[in-house]
Amino acid sequence: DTADNHANNNPNETAGRDNEDHGTTDIVISQSFLRDYIQYARTHIHPVITDLAARDLIAGYLDMRRAGGTGSKTISATPRQLESLIRISESLAKMRFSQEVSRKDVKEAIRLMRVATQAAATDPRTGRIDMDMITTGRTQVDRQSADAMQVALKELLAERRGTRMAVGDVRRQLMEVTNAAALSQEEVVEALRQMDADGLVQFHERAQTVFVRAGVV
């Protein structure tokens, strides 16, 4: 095939190298060989998913969705992840110059997705996988906390229309109202920035003060 022909015609581009640590031989592939290999796969290899592989894809996807737990809004897979599983499976088949996606390709795609998802989407506070961390950069818990703080902040500032307050005072009073054990200055600042963008307050970044407009609520 193309890869073998290239290797035979260019013996210096695919050479063996002893690996003393493991007693094996590593195959060194030149950039030109790898480029030709990838180009051939892209142009000529268009894998079709077999029926058995399709069943495994669906089963693996459903298993990943169930990982969020019954009744939980936090799920570990979305339709977008299913599309990714399909693309990965097809790519693995292309690497083998195969016109069919095998069950082994699907199994490896699911393994890669699980490893990547666990590393990128695990909420350190709950230990659960939350796909919002990948799609929005924030966990479901973070989003709910931010929404609750936004509501509490509006209620607090509604009682102080026409006044100017230091961000530190806003943070202190907000913690008292919400009984929050920890509320960072940056969290308050971010919420005030959003309210400023909505025209509810005038937030002065440099002075770290906020002027409450009359129509805050």
N, C-alpha and C positions, 0 to 999 in steps of 0.2 A: 504494500500500500504506500501512500505518499510519505508517511513518516519513516517507514523502513527504507524507501528509496533514498530519501534525503540523508538518512544515517549512513547508508552504504556508500553514497557518493561523497559524503563529507565525514569521513571517519574521525577527524580531529574535533568535530563539533559535539560528539557524544562519546565521552571517554569515562572509564571507570576510575574511581579513587578509593583507595583502601581507608576504612574507618577503623583505626586501631582500638578505639574505645569499645566498639561493639562487635568487632570481628566480621564486619560486613563490608560490602562495596557500595559506595554511593555513586549514582549515575549523574555526571555533570553534563548539563544540556546547554548549548550555546543559545544566545538571545535570538539569533537568526532562525535556528531550528524551532525554538519555541514559538516565534512569531508565525512561521509557516504552518506549524501544527494548529495553532489557534485559528488562523485564517481559513485553513481547510475545514476545520470543524464548523466554523460559522457559516461557511458557504455551502457545504455539501451535506452536513449532518443535521437532520431535522427529526428528532426522536418523537415517536408516538407513544403515548402512555397506554400500556396494556390494561386489560380489564382487571387483572389481579393487582397490578400496581395502583390502579385507580381506587380499588377497594381499600388498599392499605393507606393511601393518601387520605381518604375520607375518615377512616378509622383513627388514624393518627391525629388528624385535625380535631375530631370530636373529643378525643382523649385530652388534648391540650386545652380545649374549651372547658371541659369538666374540671380541670385542675384548679379553677377558681373557686370551686365549692358550690354546693347546691344552695340556691337562693342568694348567692353573692353577686353584687354588681361588678365585682372585680373579676375579669376573666383573663385567661392567659393566651387567648388567640382570637383573632378577628378575621373576617373574610380577606383582608389584606395579607394576613399571614398565610392563609391558604394559597393565595396567588404566589407568595414567595416560596412556599413549599414546592409548588409545581415548577417554578422557574429553576430552583436549585436542583430538583430531580432531573429536569431536562439537561441542565448544565453538566451534571455528573455523567449522564449518558453520552453527551457530546465528548467529554474527556476520554471516553472509551471508544470513540468512533462508532457508537452503537445507534442504530435507527429505532431502537425501542428503549423505553424507560422501564427498567427492571424493578422488582420488589426490593432488591438490595439498594438501588439508587434512592428509592423512597425512604427506606429505613435510615440511610445515611443522612438524607435531607432533614428528616424529623429529628435525628440526633443533633445535627448542627443547629437547627432552629431552637431546640430546647436549651442547648448550651448558651447560644447567643442571647436568648430571651431571659434566661436566668441571670446572666451577667448584667444585662442592661436594664431589666425591668423589675427587679426585685426591690420592693419597698423595704428599706432597712428597719423600719419601725414595726411592720406587721409580719415580715418574712414571706409575704405573698407576692406573686407576680402580678403586676399591674401594667397593662399595655398603655395606659395613659402616659407613663413615663417615657415611652418611645414616641407616641404620636404627638404629645403636647409638652413633654419635658417636666410634667408635674404629676404626682400621684393623685389618685382619687381623694385620699385623705387630705392632701395639701389643698386641693381645689375646694373641698367642702369647708376646710378651716378658713381659707381666704374669703369665701362667700359669706360665712358667718361673721367674720370680722368686719367685712364691708358693711353688712347690715347694722352691726353694733356701732360702727363708726358714724354712720349716717344719723342714727338715733342720737348719739352723743352730741354731734355737731349741730343737730337741729335745735337743740336747746341753747345754743350759743351763737345765734345768727348775729351778724354785724360786728363780731369781735375777732381779734387777732390772737392766736395762740402759738406758743412754741411747740414744736413737734414732741419734745420731751414731755411736756405737760399732757399733750394728747395721748401719748403712749401710756403715761402713768394712770390717767383717768380711765382709759380704755381697759387697762388691766384690772382696775377696781370694779368696773361695770361688768366685765365678762368673767371675773374670777380666774383669769388666765395665769397659769403659773409662770409662763415664759412667753414674752412677746418682744421680738427684736425691733430695734429702731428701723431697720431696713424694711421690715414687713409693713410698718406703719407708713413709712415714706412711700413705698410702692403703692399702697392703697390711696394715699393722698395724691399721688401723681395721676392715678386713674380718675379720681374725683375732679382734679383740675382739668383733665382732658375732657371730662363730661360737662365742664362749666359750672360745677357745684361749689367749688372753692377756688381761692387764689393761693397756690402753693409757691413759696419763695425758697428755691433750693439752697441758695447761698446762705440766707439768713436762718434757714430751717424753721420757718414760721408759716402759718396758714391763716388766711382771712376767710371767714365763713360768710358766704353770700346769703342773701335773704331767701333764695329759693333752694335751699340745700335738700329739701325733701319735697 
